[in-house]
Amino acid sequence: MSSYFILVKGVIRGFGLKGFIYEKMRIRKLRGFIEDIDSDEILVCIENADHMNINEIVNEIKNEMPYVIISDIDVFPVDSCNPRYSDIDIIEKDYG
């Protein structure tokens, strides 16, 4: 089991993508965070996931969100998200 960053880029605001990812993580009993980077990027960090879980989530983001326009999804292995996350946190920013 490893931890991963998933960076989602595209026209993604206002379509419920963070909630969608939250639900996919919750179903799999994963933990970590989902954070707005800017108006067209979301960073997801998932703790203690196997490669199969990550591939499934990436495929669901690509295929099950019909109104979201994904320009790129990058996946990076990391040592840890942050030990303070015992569940799934959504970190939002206000872009006005």
N, C-alpha and C positions, 0 to 999 in steps of 0.2 A: 504494500500500500504506500502511496506517495501523495504529495500535495501538488496542485497545479494551479497556475494562472490561466484563465481563458479571457482573452481580450477580444471583444465583439465590436466591430466598427460598421457604421452604416447609418441609414435613416431609421433610428430605433426609438426615439423619444415619443411618448404618448400612445404607445401600443400595448403596454402591459408586459413588456419583455422581462423586467426585473421580477415581477410577480410570477411569471411563467417559469423562470429559472429557479426561483425560490421553491415553487411547488415540486419541480423535478428533483431538486436536492432533498427536499423534505421526504418525498416518497422513498428515496434511496437511503434515508437516514444519514445523509452527509452533513458536514458542517463547514462553515467558512463565512465569506461575505460576498456581497454584490454591491459594487460601488460605481456611481457616475464618475467618469474621468472628465468628460466634457460633454457637450450637447450631442455628439455623435459617437461616443465610445463608452462602453461599460466594461469594467474589470470584475471578473468573478474569480474568487480564490476558493478552492475546494480542498479540504483536509482529508487525508487518509482515504483516498479513492483509488480504485484500480483503473487501469487503462481502459477497460471495457466500459465502466461508468462514464468516464470522460468522453469517449467516442459516442456513446448513446446520447448524452446531453448535447454535445455539439451537433449531432444529426437532428435531434429534436428541435434545436434552435433554428437550424437551416430549413427544416421541412414542415414544421407545425405552426409557424407564425406567418400567415399569408400576407399580412399588410406591412411587415417589417422588411426593409430592404437592407440585406446584409452585404456589405462590400468585402469584408474579410473577417475571418476568425483565426486567431493565433493561439496556440496552446504551448505553455512553457512549464516544465517541471520546476518546482521550488522546494526548498527545505521545509518550509512551514508557512501557513498563512499568518498566524499570530496565535499564541497560546491562549489569549483571552476569549477566543470564540468557542463557546460551548454549544452553540446552536448555529443559526444562520442569521446574520445581520445584513440589513439593507442600509447602505450609506448613501444619502441623497444630497445633491447640491442644487441650489436654486440658480437658474440661469436667466431669471427675469422673464 
